[in-house]
Amino acid sequence: MDQVFAGWYGGLGVELMALGKPVICYVREEDLRFIEPEMQSQLPVIRAEPGTIYRVLKECLTSHRHKLAELGALSRTYVERWHDPLRTAASLKEAYETAVRKRNQ
């Protein structure tokens, strides 16, 4: 389980997904507009809020237990696609270079 109050998964969630573990967290729906539609559709987290965490955990451990291994595999794939450090660094480098070019114009 990762962030239940913040509205998005954090570093612990990424690390757990990289290990192929399912993650439970609160995802604020209105924040989904900030990410690519493909990333939205692949987001493998189990969603819960403070008021639903007991029910969600109970479902995960009982009636949905058989889905956890598959969700873990999807989580690993998601991290490889969306949290690749080389890709992230290249994107950040490009953003900085663009900002510097605009400033120097």
N, C-alpha and C positions, 0 to 999 in steps of 0.2 A: 504494500500500500504506500502511496506517495501522497502528494498534496490533496487534502480534502477541503481546505479553505481557500487556497490561492486561486484556483480556477484554471490551472494548467499543470502538467507534470513537470517535475524538476529533475535535477541531476541524478538523484537516487533512482527515479523512474527510468531514466535513460540507461543507467548502469544495469538495472534489473532486466530491462528489455534486451540489452546486449547479451545477458546471460541466458536469454530464452525464457524468462519468467514473466508471467502475466502481471500486469500492473492495474491497481485500482486507484482512481483519483477523480477529482471533480474537474470537469472541463466546462468552462463558461461558454455557453453557446454563442454569445455575441462576439467572442474573440476568435471564433473559427474563420471569420471573414478576413483575418490577417494572414492566413496561410493559404497555400495553393489548394485548389479543389482536389487534386490527386492526393495530396498529403492528408486532407480531411478524410477522404474515403478510405485511406489505409490506416488511419489512427486506430491502434489495437487496444486501447485502454478500456477497462471496465469502468463505467462511469458511476460515481456515487457522490453524494453530498452528506453533510453531517447528519441530516435527518433520515437518510436512506442507507447509511453504512451498515447497520446491523442486518437489514434485509438482504442487501447485496452480498455481504460476506456469507450469510447463511445459504443463499442460493448458489454461490460459487463452490461452497464446500459440500453441498448436497446435490441438488438437482442438476447443476451445470458442471459438476466436477469433471465429467468426461470431455468437456471442451477445453480444459485448461492447457493440456499439452499442445493442442493445435494453436491456441492463442499465444502460447509461449513461442512457438516457431514463427508465427506472424510477427510477433514483437521483435524477434531477432532480425528478420528481414526488414522491418520498418526502420530500425536503428541503422542498419547497413545502408539503407537508401537515404534517409533524411538526416542522419547525424554523423555522417562520415567526416572525420576531422580534416582530411585533405580538401574535401569539397567545401566545407565550411570556411576553412582558412582562405581558399581561393576566392570565395564569394566576398568575404570580408575585405580582402586585399583589393578586389575590384571596386568595392564601394568606396574605400578610402581614396583610391586613385581617381575615381570619378569626382569625388568631393574636392580634391586638390586641383584637378583640371578646371572645375567650375570656378573655384576661388581665384585662380590665376588668369582667368579670362577677362 
